[in-house]
């Protein structure tokens, strides 16, 4: 009995020690603060999926911070934020990068082929921005825009001048634009809207950008992962994962659409991760 009791105590001691070491290792991992652009669907989707993987697969504490772009860049540069997966380069966030490039590290692109421009349903006859004058009656002489002052709105104003379009740009908001597009799709009516990809609407409908031969809207962009220079030493596993994290328009679109249709961002992220174990494993290798 004494030998059995001694063996049990030793076993319990080893188990306790192992548990304690596991708790210490978990406690050693810092909480990471990830900034994302408040109101940008693609930014929400990427940040929640990456954050969930960092938390559940790698054991980091995660705080997701919705901020405006300028605050996001400044936060990463200062170290108030550890990372962002929402840096649109080279154009959209080019000014922020130019000012802060010595204080941040670009790990790489998590989405390529990002683009802004004028978007139409696939059934619309117009192929290029130049065609809008020809088909202006189909569109009631208007382009449905988003918030006045947004980058894509400023470029659209330039496009109207450069292409000499007899068509009006009507400001609204992101949700109002999406509502107008939804109505047009249901009725199969022509519509032209200001927009961008990645966006959930590309996962829901067959859409395309009007060709822009004058390059008023610029070339394709990429969405990059940008981190504070101290992250490598602070969280090497997290840095390695973030370097590899990159996905397609279909993948980010599926998460954005789930959120759009009512799922909480965290739930949409968890569901996507559960359905794509091999993809997640690629990023963790």
C-alpha positions as CSV (number, residue, x, y, z in Angstrom):
1,X,0.0,0.0,0.0
2,X,2.8,2.4,0.9
3,X,4.5,1.7,-2.5
4,X,1.2,2.3,-4.3
5,X,0.6,5.5,-2.3
6,X,4.2,6.7,-3.1
7,X,3.7,5.9,-6.8
8,X,0.4,7.8,-6.8
9,X,2.0,10.8,-5.1
10,X,4.8,10.8,-7.6
11,X,2.4,10.5,-10.6
12,X,0.3,13.4,-9.1
13,X,3.4,15.4,-8.7
14,X,4.6,15.0,-12.3
15,X,1.1,15.7,-13.6
16,X,0.9,18.9,-11.4
17,X,4.3,20.0,-12.6
18,X,3.3,19.4,-16.3
19,X,0.1,21.3,-15.8
20,X,2.0,24.1,-14.1
21,X,4.5,24.3,-16.9
22,X,1.7,24.4,-19.4
23,X,0.1,27.3,-17.5
24,X,3.4,29.1,-17.4
25,X,3.9,28.7,-21.1
26,X,0.4,29.9,-21.8
27,X,0.9,32.8,-19.5
28,X,4.2,33.7,-21.2
29,X,2.4,34.5,-24.4
30,X,1.4,38.2,-24.6
31,X,-1.9,39.6,-25.5
32,X,-1.7,41.1,-29.0
33,X,-3.6,44.1,-30.2
34,X,-4.7,44.1,-33.8
35,X,-6.2,47.2,-35.4
36,X,-8.7,47.0,-38.2
37,X,-10.5,49.7,-40.2
38,X,-13.9,50.5,-38.6
39,X,-16.7,49.7,-41.1
40,X,-14.5,47.9,-43.8
41,X,-16.0,44.5,-44.3
42,X,-12.8,42.9,-45.6
43,X,-10.8,44.4,-42.7
44,X,-13.3,42.9,-40.2
45,X,-13.2,39.5,-41.9
46,X,-9.4,39.2,-42.1
47,X,-8.8,40.5,-38.6
48,X,-11.3,38.1,-37.0
49,X,-10.1,35.0,-38.8
50,X,-6.4,35.8,-38.1
51,X,-7.3,36.7,-34.5
52,X,-9.2,33.5,-33.9
53,X,-6.3,31.4,-35.2
54,X,-3.8,33.3,-33.1
55,X,-6.0,32.7,-30.1
56,X,-7.3,29.2,-30.5
57,X,-4.4,27.6,-32.4
58,X,-1.4,29.5,-31.0
59,X,-2.6,30.5,-27.5
60,X,-2.2,34.3,-27.7
61,X,-4.6,36.7,-26.0
62,X,-6.1,38.9,-28.7
63,X,-7.7,42.3,-28.6
64,X,-9.3,43.6,-31.8
65,X,-9.5,47.3,-32.1
66,X,-11.8,49.1,-34.6
67,X,-10.1,52.4,-35.6
68,X,-9.9,54.9,-38.4
69,X,-7.0,54.3,-40.9
70,X,-4.8,57.2,-39.7
71,X,-5.1,56.0,-36.1
72,X,-4.4,52.4,-37.1
73,X,-1.1,53.3,-38.8
74,X,0.0,55.6,-36.0
75,X,-1.0,52.9,-33.5
76,X,1.2,50.3,-35.1
77,X,4.1,52.7,-35.5
78,X,3.9,53.7,-31.8
79,X,3.3,50.2,-30.5
80,X,-0.2,50.9,-29.2
81,X,-1.2,48.3,-31.8
82,X,0.9,45.2,-32.6
83,X,-0.4,44.6,-36.1
84,X,-2.9,45.3,-38.7
85,X,-4.1,43.2,-41.7
86,X,-5.7,46.2,-43.3
87,X,-3.0,48.2,-45.1
88,X,-4.1,49.1,-48.6
89,X,-1.0,49.8,-50.7
90,X,0.5,51.3,-52.7
91,X,-2.2,54.0,-53.3
92,X,-5.0,54.1,-50.7
93,X,-2.8,54.2,-47.6
94,X,0.3,55.4,-49.5
95,X,0.5,58.6,-47.6
96,X,0.5,56.9,-44.2
97,X,3.2,54.5,-45.3
98,X,5.4,57.2,-46.7
99,X,5.3,59.0,-43.3
100,X,5.7,55.9,-41.1
101,X,7.7,53.4,-43.2
102,X,10.7,53.6,-40.9
103,X,8.6,52.8,-37.8
104,X,6.7,49.8,-39.2
105,X,7.4,46.4,-40.9
106,X,5.4,45.1,-43.9
107,X,5.2,41.4,-43.5
108,X,3.6,40.8,-46.9
109,X,0.3,40.8,-48.7
110,X,-2.7,38.9,-47.3
111,X,-4.8,39.8,-50.3
112,X,-3.8,40.6,-53.8
113,X,-5.9,42.1,-56.6
114,X,-7.6,44.8,-54.3
115,X,-9.2,47.4,-56.5
116,X,-11.5,50.4,-56.5
117,X,-13.6,51.6,-59.4
118,X,-17.0,51.7,-61.0
119,X,-18.9,48.4,-60.7
120,X,-21.9,47.0,-62.7
121,X,-23.9,43.7,-62.7
122,X,-22.7,41.3,-65.3
123,X,-25.9,41.7,-67.3
124,X,-25.2,45.4,-67.9
125,X,-24.3,46.2,-71.5
126,X,-21.7,48.9,-70.7
127,X,-18.1,47.5,-70.7
128,X,-16.0,50.5,-70.0
129,X,-16.4,53.9,-68.3
130,X,-16.4,55.5,-71.7
131,X,-19.7,53.6,-72.5
132,X,-21.6,55.4,-69.7
133,X,-22.6,58.3,-71.9
134,X,-24.0,55.8,-74.5
135,X,-26.1,54.0,-71.9
136,X,-26.8,56.8,-69.5
137,X,-30.5,56.5,-69.9
138,X,-30.3,52.9,-68.6
139,X,-28.7,54.2,-65.4
140,X,-31.1,57.2,-65.0
141,X,-28.1,59.4,-65.6
142,X,-26.5,58.6,-62.3
143,X,-23.8,56.7,-60.5
144,X,-24.7,55.5,-57.1
145,X,-21.9,56.4,-54.7
146,X,-21.0,56.0,-51.1
147,X,-19.9,58.6,-48.5
148,X,-18.9,62.0,-50.0
149,X,-15.1,62.5,-49.6
150,X,-14.2,58.7,-49.8
151,X,-11.2,57.9,-52.0
152,X,-13.3,56.1,-54.6
153,X,-15.7,59.1,-54.7
154,X,-12.9,61.5,-55.4
155,X,-11.6,59.3,-58.2
156,X,-15.1,59.0,-59.6
157,X,-15.3,62.8,-59.8
158,X,-12.0,62.8,-61.7
159,X,-13.4,60.1,-64.0
160,X,-16.4,62.1,-64.8
161,X,-14.2,65.0,-65.9
162,X,-11.5,63.0,-67.7
163,X,-14.1,60.9,-69.6
164,X,-16.3,63.9,-70.2
165,X,-19.3,62.0,-68.8
166,X,-22.8,63.5,-68.8
167,X,-23.8,61.6,-65.7
168,X,-24.2,62.6,-62.0
169,X,-22.4,61.1,-59.0
170,X,-25.0,60.6,-56.2
171,X,-23.4,60.4,-52.7
172,X,-25.0,58.1,-50.2
173,X,-23.3,55.5,-47.9
174,X,-21.8,52.0,-48.1
175,X,-25.1,50.4,-46.9
176,X,-27.3,52.6,-49.0
177,X,-25.2,51.7,-52.1
178,X,-25.5,48.0,-51.2
179,X,-29.3,48.4,-50.8
180,X,-29.6,50.1,-54.2
181,X,-27.5,47.3,-55.8
182,X,-29.7,44.6,-54.1
183,X,-32.9,46.2,-55.5
184,X,-31.4,46.5,-59.0
185,X,-30.2,42.8,-59.0
186,X,-33.6,41.6,-57.9
187,X,-35.3,43.5,-60.8
188,X,-32.4,42.8,-63.2
189,X,-32.1,46.6,-63.8
190,X,-28.9,48.3,-64.9
191,X,-27.0,50.2,-62.2
192,X,-23.5,51.5,-61.8
193,X,-22.0,52.0,-58.3
194,X,-18.7,53.1,-56.8
195,X,-17.1,50.1,-55.1
196,X,-14.1,48.0,-54.4
197,X,-12.9,44.4,-54.0
198,X,-12.6,42.5,-51.7
199,X,-16.3,43.1,-50.8
200,X,-19.1,40.7,-49.9
201,X,-21.2,41.8,-52.9
202,X,-18.8,39.9,-55.2
203,X,-19.6,36.7,-53.3
204,X,-23.3,37.3,-53.7
205,X,-23.7,38.5,-57.3
206,X,-21.9,38.3,-60.7
207,X,-20.3,41.8,-60.9
208,X,-17.5,43.4,-62.8
209,X,-15.5,46.6,-62.9
210,X,-16.0,48.9,-65.9
211,X,-12.8,49.1,-67.9
212,X,-10.7,52.2,-67.1
213,X,-8.3,52.8,-70.0
214,X,-7.2,56.1,-68.6
215,X,-6.3,54.5,-65.3
216,X,-8.2,57.2,-63.3
217,X,-8.8,54.6,-60.5
218,X,-5.2,53.4,-60.7
219,X,-3.7,50.0,-60.9
220,X,-4.7,47.0,-58.6
221,X,-3.6,47.3,-55.0
222,X,-2.8,44.7,-52.4
223,X,-3.8,44.5,-48.7
224,X,-0.8,44.1,-46.6
225,X,-0.1,42.9,-43.0
226,X,1.9,45.6,-41.2
227,X,3.4,45.1,-37.7
228,X,5.3,47.0,-35.1
229,X,9.0,46.3,-35.3
230,X,9.0,44.8,-31.8
231,X,6.5,42.0,-32.7
232,X,9.1,39.5,-33.9
233,X,10.8,39.4,-30.5
234,X,7.6,39.8,-28.6
235,X,5.6,37.0,-30.4
236,X,7.7,35.0,-32.9
237,X,5.0,32.4,-33.6
238,X,2.5,35.0,-34.2
239,X,4.8,36.8,-36.6
240,X,5.6,33.6,-38.5
241,X,1.8,32.9,-38.9
242,X,1.0,36.5,-40.0
243,X,3.8,36.3,-42.7
244,X,2.0,33.3,-44.2
245,X,-1.6,34.4,-43.8
246,X,-2.9,35.2,-47.3
247,X,-6.2,34.3,-48.9
248,X,-8.4,34.6,-52.0
249,X,-11.3,36.8,-52.9
250,X,-13.6,33.7,-52.6
251,X,-12.3,33.0,-49.1
252,X,-12.6,36.5,-47.7
253,X,-15.9,36.9,-49.5
254,X,-17.4,33.9,-47.8
255,X,-16.7,35.4,-44.4
256,X,-17.9,38.9,-45.3
257,X,-21.1,37.5,-46.8
258,X,-21.8,35.4,-43.6
259,X,-21.4,38.6,-41.5
260,X,-23.5,40.6,-43.9
261,X,-26.3,38.0,-43.6
262,X,-26.4,38.2,-39.8
263,X,-23.5,36.2,-38.3
264,X,-21.4,37.8,-35.6
265,X,-17.8,38.3,-36.9
266,X,-16.4,35.9,-34.3
267,X,-18.9,33.2,-35.2
268,X,-18.3,33.7,-38.9
269,X,-14.6,33.4,-38.4
270,X,-14.9,30.2,-36.2
271,X,-17.2,28.7,-38.8
272,X,-14.8,29.4,-41.7
273,X,-11.8,28.0,-39.7
274,X,-13.8,24.8,-38.9
275,X,-14.7,24.3,-42.6
276,X,-11.1,25.0,-43.9
277,X,-8.7,23.0,-41.6
278,X,-6.2,22.3,-44.4
279,X,-6.0,26.0,-45.3
280,X,-5.4,26.9,-41.7
281,X,-2.7,24.2,-41.4
282,X,-0.9,25.7,-44.4
283,X,-0.5,29.0,-42.5
284,X,0.6,27.3,-39.3
285,X,3.4,25.2,-40.8
